[in-house]
Each structure stands twice: as C-alpha cells, then as structure tokens.
Amino acid sequence: MVFSSLNFIFRFMPVFFLLYFIVPFRAKNCVLFLGSIVFYAFGEPKYVLLVLFSIVVNYFMALLMDRLAPRSPGRRFVLFLACLYDVGVLVLFKYTGFIMENVNAVAGTDFPVPHIALPLGISFYTFQIMSYVIDVYRRTCPPERNILDLGTYLVMFPQLIAGPIVVYTDVAERLKERHINLSSVENGLKLFTIGLGEKVIFANTLGNIWSACKEAGYESLSTPFAWLGILAYSLQLYYDFGGYSLMAIGLGQMLGFSFPQNFRYPYSAYSVTDFWHRWHISLTSWFREYVYIPLGGNRRGVFRTYINMLIVWLITGFWHGAAWNFVAWGLYYFVLLSLERAFLHRFFSKHRIVGRFCTLIAVMCGWVLFDAGSLSDAMVYLSRMFTIHGGTDFLPSLQTYWIFLVPACILSFPVAEGFYRKFKKSPVCLVLLFAIFWLSVVLLVDAVYNPFLYFRF
C-alpha cells in the first residue's frame, strides 16, 4: 500500500485514525503497531515475519548488551552479532543475486543465480534498528524494555517503507508520552496534502517524459530531448521522494510524533556538499553518525579523511542498489566531494551563482548514472547530452507537459515557502490545498503510473 493510493486515503487512513484517536493513550502504541503491520502486510504479507524477527532479535540483543560492562569484549561481541544479523538479512535479500552473478563472471562458474524479491523498506528499517542497538552500545540511550514500544518505533507505518530514517532517540520520549491536539492534526493534514500533490501532480506526470526517453532508445535521442528527459527525471525523483517524506512527516504529526526534515530544496544548493546537506538529510546524517565518525571522520589526517569518505560513498552507492551503476554513482560523488573539499567549495562559496549552475549540472549527470540499467547505457545517455544531436523528438513531450514542468521547476526552489508560512491558516490557502487534494484524487482515479521510486532501494 502506498500513501498516494485511493485505498490508503479513503479506506486505511479514516479507519486507522478513527481507532487511534478514540482509544486511550495506553492503547495507542498497540493500535499504531497493529495498524502498521496491516499496512505492511497489505503489500508484503510474506515478509511481515522478517520485520517481527528484526524487532525480537534486536530487542534481546540490546537487553543483553545492557547487562555487560561498558567496552567489554562481550558487549562488543553482542553488538557484532546484532549488526551481523541485521546486515546479513539485508545482504541475503538484496545482494545475493548480484554477488552470484559477479562470482560467475569472474570465476567462470555456473552457480544458479537466485531471484529473491526485495522486501519493501528493508534498507530503511535495517538502518533504523541498527542505529538503536549501536546507541544502546554507546549508552547514548537505554535499552527499551517494552517490546511493543520498540516494535512501534520500527514498524511505524509513515516511515516504515521509505523513511525518513528516524533514529530511536528522536522518538523515544514520544513513545512514552505524546500530546495530540487539533492543531497538530490540522498541520499534519496540510503537509500530507502538499506531499500528495508533489507526488501525484508533479512526479507521476513528469515521469512520462523520462519514460518517453527510455522508449525512444538512448542512442536515438536528440540533445534537447536528452536534457529534457534528465531534467524531468531529476524533478520526478525529487517530488516522488520529497513528496513521500512530506506525507510521512504530516502523518507523523497527526500521530503525535515529530519526524526530521528530509529535504530542504536541494536543487538550490550552491555546491555538491551543500546538496547533500539538503537531499535525503536523514540518510546523510545516518552515514555521518554511524559510519564516517566511527571511522575517524576528519580527525586522523588528510589521507585518512579521504579514505573514510571513499568508504562512506561506496557504501552509500551500494545501499541504493545491487548494481555497478550504483557503485559508480557513489564513486562519482566521492570524487566531486573530494574536489570540493580540496579547493572548489571555497570558490563556490564566493561565487554562488556559478556554484548553483555547476552543482545542478553535476547532480543531473549523477542521476543518469543512478537510473541507468548499466554503465554502458549511462555513457550513451551522457554522450547524447554533451555532443550535438539535432532533432525535434522532444517537442511532443514539451508541448504536452510544459504546464507541469514549469511550476515544478519554480517550486523546487524556496519561492513559495514564505507564502505558505504566512497564509497557511487563511481561506485562500485552504481553498488551494482543497484543490490540490481533489486534483490528486482525480489523477489517481485514472492513474496507470503511480510507483514510489525509492521503494526499490
């Protein structure tokens, strides 16, 4: 089940929130836990046990760590076992096929390559539960002794499938005590509506341009169509994932939780470094807190700093998908960020217009690597972008979708944020939100294309 579906909006949401609001507080976590299991089971019934096992294993591992002396070998060993289980399950389901394909290619063997369906959200909830056991090991948070509360944290449906990645310390207090009032429900509904509009009106519609590029074949694209296609995909990915995150934050507010902001107008960034402070913020924060800093961060000299960056970006690329184009995408950003760290960031900080232009081009080229089926496909597409190939193949898409493309470009920059903050309680804003909601519903009725792109990561 996805948020931008009629089943969720008109069936699951009303029934769930009616039950959630009428039960006493001591029963709310139970309703939230069971409702989240139903939400997950609607799309992945066979993998519900996988999530439940993750809760149970990490619950007992955290309790066991708490009984052992700080920094003792036994405590480190329990942490190792917990992380081994979490990462092992992720590798089993997400990377087994990739590993076997490459073993066969390198060794000339003919081992069978399993085709294992990827459980929804496994990359996200694995990182969340790992952050919990690591924080218990560090003693930055006590172990949760109520397994229902820990389970509620992990399977909370707004952020279960595609984030934002919420660490346990962000919601620990709210799991025990939270206040829900009309204002938080109203604000949550407004954010949900804006996110729904971003997803359905912009992401789904602009995805048709990118699909047209693929159907035409990369080798036959004109240069204008190649640029139009990757611009459309860049906006589609932003509004798809940004819209989902906004809906998740809105639903969280309605539940009484405050989830972290996940996007902050990334296409207005003046450098690649700034871009990653604005794009998928919760993932960037997770890698910094649980990988980069434990490796030593920038505290062990220049050479070690770049090695740590390389490790982080290799993992980041591989986390997004079991394919070499994702590894190349991670290395691509390692190179860009290394160049900025060496000298470019200072230049871009002083010349922000130039920095914004260069960053936008660099990010769009990165999305080619990100979505390409292979490295060779990515090279073909990039060659169509940066060598001259005339043609009018882009005109049908431009004529059909410009009315969505233009506002999508404008609203990807912080031009309307001030208006919303100032007038969000005014009748004009309410009418606009009402129109966004029902336009989204109308588009969903006839929708034949309504995926969440990040579900496959």
TORKE-140544 format. One record per residue (C-alpha): residue in one letter; x, y, z. Coordinates in steps of 0.02 Angstrom, whole numbers, plus 50000, padded with zeros to 5 digits. Example, Ala and Ser with C-alpha at 12.3 -4.5 7.8 and 13.67 -1.06 7.14 Angstrom:
BEGIN
["a" [50615 49775 50390]];
["s" [50684 49947 50357]];
This chain:
BEGIN
["m" [50000 50000 50000]];
["v" [50065 50173 49958]];
["f" [50010 50341 50027]];
["s" [49961 50403 49855]];
["s" [49828 50270 49830]];
["l" [49640 50278 49846]];
["n" [49643 50127 49961]];
["f" [49756 50217 50084]];
["i" [49669 50386 50075]];
["f" [49488 50329 50083]];
["r" [49499 50162 50174]];
["f" [49652 50135 50281]];
["m" [49677 50314 50339]];
["p" [49499 50351 50401]];
["v" [49479 50183 50490]];
["f" [49652 50187 50569]];
["f" [49644 50366 50632]];
["l" [49468 50344 50699]];
["l" [49528 50198 50806]];
["y" [49690 50287 50851]];
["f" [49604 50445 50912]];
["i" [49466 50362 51013]];
["v" [49571 50236 51112]];
["p" [49655 50293 51274]];
["f" [49839 50338 51268]];
["r" [49898 50173 51344]];
["a" [49821 50082 51194]];
["k" [49885 50200 51058]];
["n" [50050 50111 51032]];
["c" [49958 49946 51015]];
["v" [49842 50020 50884]];
["l" [49989 50100 50794]];
["f" [50089 49938 50796]];
["l" [49946 49829 50733]];
["g" [49892 49959 50605]];
["s" [50069 49969 50540]];
["i" [50079 49780 50524]];
["v" [49917 49782 50424]];
["f" [49986 49923 50316]];
["y" [50145 49824 50280]];
["a" [50054 49659 50256]];
["f" [49941 49737 50125]];
["g" [50090 49744 50007]];
["e" [50212 49615 50079]];
["p" [50116 49486 50185]];
["k" [50252 49353 50172]];
["y" [50385 49470 50240]];
["v" [50294 49526 50398]];
["l" [50386 49391 50495]];
["l" [50551 49464 50436]];
["v" [50510 49631 50518]];
["l" [50447 49546 50677]];
["f" [50606 49442 50689]];
["s" [50709 49601 50673]];
["i" [50615 49675 50821]];
["v" [50636 49520 50930]];
["v" [50820 49489 50891]];
["n" [50875 49669 50919]];
["y" [50765 49687 51074]];
["f" [50852 49543 51163]];
["m" [51025 49590 51097]];
["a" [51005 49766 51169]];
["l" [50949 49698 51338]];
["l" [51097 49579 51340]];
["m" [51219 49719 51300]];
["d" [51149 49822 51442]];
["r" [51195 49686 51567]];
["l" [51377 49683 51513]];
["a" [51513 49802 51567]];
["p" [51547 49955 51456]];
["r" [51678 49922 51321]];
["s" [51694 49741 51374]];
["p" [51735 49611 51240]];
["g" [51570 49525 51273]];
["r" [51473 49685 51245]];
["r" [51564 49718 51081]];
["f" [51531 49538 51029]];
["v" [51343 49556 51058]];
["l" [51343 49716 50956]];
["f" [51437 49623 50819]];
["l" [51307 49483 50820]];
["a" [51162 49607 50812]];
["c" [51239 49701 50666]];
["l" [51287 49538 50582]];
["y" [51106 49481 50589]];
["d" [51038 49647 50525]];
["v" [51164 49668 50385]];
["g" [51158 49482 50345]];
["v" [50971 49485 50315]];
["l" [50991 49640 50206]];
["v" [51132 49559 50105]];
["l" [51034 49397 50086]];
["f" [50881 49479 50011]];
["k" [50960 49625 49919]];
["y" [51132 49570 49861]];
["t" [51136 49380 49842]];
["g" [51092 49385 49657]];
["f" [51218 49522 49622]];
["i" [51356 49428 49714]];
["m" [51322 49264 49623]];
["e" [51316 49349 49453]];
["n" [51487 49427 49482]];
["v" [51562 49267 49553]];
["n" [51507 49176 49395]];
["a" [51576 49315 49285]];
["v" [51746 49322 49371]];
["a" [51772 49137 49409]];
["g" [51688 49067 49254]];
["t" [51572 48962 49361]];
["d" [51390 48924 49330]];
["f" [51312 48937 49502]];
["p" [51124 48966 49497]];
["v" [51079 49149 49523]];
["p" [50932 49164 49643]];
["h" [50798 49292 49606]];
["i" [50739 49347 49778]];
["a" [50602 49476 49792]];
["l" [50663 49628 49889]];
["p" [50557 49658 50045]];
["l" [50485 49833 50047]];
["g" [50579 49955 50157]];
["i" [50713 49831 50212]];
["s" [50855 49955 50179]];
["f" [50768 50087 50285]];
["y" [50710 49986 50434]];
["t" [50877 49894 50441]];
["f" [50967 50059 50465]];
["q" [50841 50114 50596]];
["i" [50858 49959 50704]];
["m" [51047 49961 50685]];
["s" [51052 50140 50748]];
["y" [50955 50083 50901]];
["v" [51073 49941 50951]];
["i" [51226 50049 50915]];
["d" [51157 50188 51026]];
["v" [51123 50061 51164]];
["y" [51303 50001 51147]];
["r" [51366 50180 51158]];
["r" [51250 50210 51306]];
["t" [51176 50362 51220]];
["c" [51006 50284 51253]];
["p" [50945 50150 51373]];
["p" [50877 49987 51302]];
["e" [50690 49985 51275]];
["r" [50614 49860 51397]];
["n" [50441 49866 51321]];
["i" [50450 49763 51161]];
["l" [50287 49839 51100]];
["d" [50363 50014 51107]];
["l" [50518 49956 51013]];
["g" [50410 49869 50884]];
["t" [50304 50025 50865]];
["y" [50461 50128 50832]];
["l" [50522 50010 50697]];
["v" [50359 49975 50603]];
["m" [50275 50145 50621]];
["f" [50191 50150 50450]];
["p" [50227 50331 50399]];
["q" [50414 50298 50390]];
["l" [50423 50108 50379]];
["i" [50443 50086 50192]];
["a" [50544 50235 50130]];
["g" [50594 50342 50277]];
["p" [50639 50470 50331]];
["i" [50762 50368 50434]];
["v" [50710 50404 50614]];
["v" [50835 50357 50750]];
["y" [50764 50292 50913]];
["t" [50821 50440 51017]];
["d" [50715 50556 50907]];
["v" [50553 50472 50959]];
["a" [50591 50383 51124]];
["e" [50503 50512 51232]];
["r" [50352 50522 51116]];
["l" [50331 50334 51125]];
["k" [50302 50353 51312]];
["e" [50206 50516 51314]];
["r" [50139 50624 51174]];
["h" [50004 50754 51154]];
["i" [49889 50757 51005]];
["n" [49784 50911 50975]];
["l" [49680 50984 50836]];
["s" [49822 51099 50781]];
["s" [49946 50956 50755]];
["v" [49815 50855 50659]];
["e" [49774 51007 50551]];
["n" [49957 51043 50513]];
["g" [49988 50860 50477]];
["l" [49843 50852 50354]];
["k" [49907 51006 50264]];
["l" [50083 50933 50247]];
["f" [50009 50768 50189]];
["t" [49907 50858 50056]];
["i" [50057 50956 49991]];
["g" [50161 50797 49984]];
["l" [50019 50707 49895]];
["g" [50012 50846 49765]];
["e" [50200 50840 49739]];
["k" [50193 50653 49712]];
["v" [50037 50638 49603]];
["i" [50031 50803 49508]];
["f" [50217 50827 49477]];
["a" [50314 50663 49500]];
["n" [50190 50548 49414]];
["t" [50161 50668 49270]];
["l" [50343 50712 49237]];
["g" [50388 50529 49243]];
["n" [50303 50513 49074]];
["i" [50440 50618 48994]];
["w" [50577 50507 49064]];
["s" [50479 50353 49008]];
["a" [50467 50426 48832]];
["c" [50658 50446 48828]];
["k" [50681 50265 48876]];
["e" [50553 50204 48750]];
["a" [50637 50304 48611]];
["g" [50806 50224 48650]];
["y" [50956 50320 48715]];
["e" [51051 50301 48552]];
["s" [50918 50394 48453]];
["l" [50888 50542 48570]];
["s" [50921 50718 48512]];
["t" [51025 50826 48629]];
["p" [50874 50934 48680]];
["f" [50771 50778 48719]];
["a" [50913 50704 48822]];
["w" [50922 50863 48927]];
["l" [50733 50875 48941]];
["g" [50725 50693 48995]];
["i" [50854 50705 49133]];
["l" [50778 50870 49193]];
["a" [50609 50783 49205]];
["y" [50685 50633 49295]];
["s" [50777 50747 49418]];
["l" [50613 50832 49460]];
["q" [50517 50668 49463]];
["l" [50639 50591 49588]];
["y" [50636 50746 49697]];
["y" [50447 50763 49703]];
["d" [50424 50575 49718]];
["f" [50536 50552 49869]];
["g" [50514 50728 49937]];
["g" [50326 50710 49923]];
["y" [50330 50542 50012]];
["s" [50439 50614 50151]];
["l" [50321 50762 50172]];
["m" [50171 50645 50182]];
["a" [50265 50541 50311]];
["i" [50305 50695 50416]];
["g" [50124 50751 50404]];
["l" [50058 50581 50458]];
["g" [50185 50581 50599]];
["q" [50118 50748 50662]];
["m" [49942 50677 50660]];
["l" [50005 50532 50767]];
["g" [50093 50649 50889]];
["f" [50272 50625 50826]];
["s" [50398 50747 50752]];
["f" [50497 50665 50612]];
["p" [50655 50750 50548]];
["q" [50652 50853 50389]];
["n" [50717 50750 50243]];
["f" [50729 50879 50102]];
["r" [50770 51064 50101]];
["y" [50762 51125 49921]];
["p" [50914 51025 49863]];
["y" [50914 51097 49687]];
["s" [50951 51269 49757]];
["a" [51117 51205 49828]];
["y" [51273 51305 49781]];
["s" [51389 51153 49794]];
["v" [51380 50965 49798]];
["t" [51423 50972 49983]];
["d" [51276 51088 50009]];
["f" [51167 50973 49903]];
["w" [51198 50827 50021]];
["h" [51152 50937 50168]];
["r" [50983 50960 50083]];
["w" [50945 50795 49995]];
["h" [50888 50642 50094]];
["i" [50951 50727 50252]];
["s" [50910 50581 50367]];
["l" [51018 50461 50264]];
["t" [51163 50584 50257]];
["s" [51151 50607 50446]];
["w" [51146 50418 50474]];
["f" [51304 50387 50373]];
["r" [51393 50531 50459]];
["e" [51343 50473 50634]];
["y" [51361 50284 50616]];
["v" [51495 50262 50482]];
["y" [51600 50418 50448]];
["i" [51630 50475 50628]];
["p" [51664 50299 50697]];
["l" [51793 50276 50558]];
["g" [51881 50432 50622]];
["g" [51797 50566 50519]];
["n" [51920 50704 50481]];
["r" [52015 50687 50645]];
["r" [52155 50573 50584]];
["g" [52239 50672 50447]];
["v" [52202 50717 50268]];
["f" [52237 50546 50191]];
["r" [52128 50453 50317]];
["t" [51990 50580 50291]];
["y" [51981 50541 50105]];
["i" [51988 50353 50139]];
["n" [51841 50373 50259]];
["m" [51746 50473 50129]];
["l" [51781 50338 49999]];
["i" [51713 50201 50114]];
["v" [51557 50302 50154]];
["w" [51516 50338 49973]];
["l" [51548 50160 49916]];
["i" [51425 50101 50048]];
["t" [51304 50240 50003]];
["g" [51303 50190 49821]];
["f" [51288 50004 49860]];
["w" [51150 50037 49986]];
["h" [51043 50112 49848]];
["g" [51052 49958 49739]];
["a" [51140 49797 49696]];
["a" [51215 49852 49530]];
["w" [51378 49926 49470]];
["n" [51296 50087 49413]];
["f" [51254 50125 49595]];
["v" [51433 50090 49647]];
["a" [51491 50207 49507]];
["w" [51365 50337 49568]];
["g" [51439 50329 49743]];
["l" [51617 50345 49675]];
["y" [51560 50490 49566]];
["y" [51505 50586 49721]];
["f" [51663 50539 49814]];
["v" [51765 50620 49675]];
["l" [51656 50777 49670]];
["l" [51656 50798 49859]];
["s" [51844 50768 49867]];
["l" [51873 50905 49737]];
["e" [51761 51022 49834]];
["r" [51849 50982 49997]];
["a" [52017 51017 49915]];
["f" [51976 51185 49835]];
["l" [51810 51201 49741]];
["h" [51698 51230 49892]];
["r" [51787 51391 49936]];
["f" [51764 51452 49757]];
["f" [51580 51404 49751]];
["s" [51551 51487 49920]];
["k" [51611 51653 49847]];
["h" [51528 51632 49676]];
["r" [51361 51554 49718]];
["i" [51276 51582 49551]];
["v" [51415 51486 49464]];
["g" [51410 51357 49603]];
["r" [51223 51330 49584]];
["f" [51237 51307 49397]];
["c" [51383 51185 49409]];
["t" [51302 51088 49551]];
["l" [51139 51068 49456]];
["i" [51229 51002 49302]];
["a" [51334 50884 49409]];
["v" [51181 50817 49501]];
["m" [51084 50789 49340]];
["c" [51232 50692 49268]];
["g" [51235 50591 49428]];
["w" [51051 50545 49406]];
["v" [51095 50472 49236]];
["l" [51214 50351 49323]];
["f" [51086 50321 49460]];
["d" [50945 50264 49346]];
["a" [51041 50185 49203]];
["g" [51019 49999 49182]];
["s" [51207 49983 49155]];
["l" [51364 50088 49146]];
["s" [51365 50074 48956]];
["d" [51186 50142 48949]];
["a" [51238 50287 49059]];
["m" [51385 50327 48945]];
["v" [51272 50325 48793]];
["y" [51148 50443 48875]];
["l" [51285 50563 48934]];
["s" [51357 50565 48759]];
["r" [51188 50619 48690]];
["m" [51186 50761 48818]];
["f" [51360 50828 48784]];
["t" [51377 50805 48596]];
["i" [51268 50891 48468]];
["h" [51124 50787 48401]];
["g" [50984 50884 48320]];
["g" [50803 50835 48310]];
["t" [50626 50882 48359]];
["d" [50587 50722 48457]];
["f" [50572 50824 48617]];
["l" [50429 50934 48554]];
["p" [50282 50816 48589]];
["s" [50335 50793 48771]];
["l" [50372 50978 48793]];
["q" [50205 51031 48717]];
["t" [50109 50906 48824]];
["y" [50194 50929 48992]];
["w" [50262 51106 48996]];
["i" [50115 51159 49105]];
["f" [50180 51040 49240]];
["l" [50365 51061 49203]];
["v" [50372 51249 49227]];
["p" [50289 51257 49400]];
["a" [50385 51102 49454]];
["c" [50549 51192 49413]];
["i" [50494 51350 49503]];
["l" [50429 51263 49659]];
["s" [50588 51160 49678]];
["f" [50663 51323 49742]];
["p" [50606 51408 49903]];
["v" [50492 51534 49819]];
["a" [50326 51480 49898]];
["e" [50385 51431 50072]];
["g" [50363 51606 50143]];
["f" [50189 51619 50068]];
["y" [50135 51455 50146]];
["r" [50202 51501 50318]];
["k" [50117 51670 50313]];
["f" [49949 51618 50243]];
["k" [49931 51434 50290]];
["k" [49781 51473 50400]];
["s" [49699 51590 50276]];
["p" [49545 51540 50173]];
["v" [49645 51561 50011]];
["c" [49773 51432 50068]];
["l" [49638 51313 50124]];
["v" [49549 51326 49956]];
["l" [49715 51295 49868]];
["l" [49751 51141 49974]];
["f" [49574 51079 49943]];
["a" [49603 51096 49756]];
["i" [49771 51006 49767]];
["f" [49692 50862 49860]];
["w" [49547 50835 49740]];
["l" [49654 50860 49585]];
["s" [49769 50725 49654]];
["v" [49620 50610 49684]];
["v" [49554 50639 49508]];
["l" [49725 50598 49435]];
["l" [49736 50442 49543]];
["v" [49569 50378 49481]];
["d" [49638 50364 49305]];
["a" [49819 50331 49354]];
["v" [49913 50193 49264]];
["y" [50083 50251 49330]];
["n" [50097 50277 49518]];
["p" [50256 50199 49588]];
["f" [50364 50264 49728]];
["l" [50538 50262 49651]];
["y" [50629 50238 49817]];
["f" [50531 50080 49859]];
["r" [50654 49983 49752]];
["f" [50802 50046 49853]];
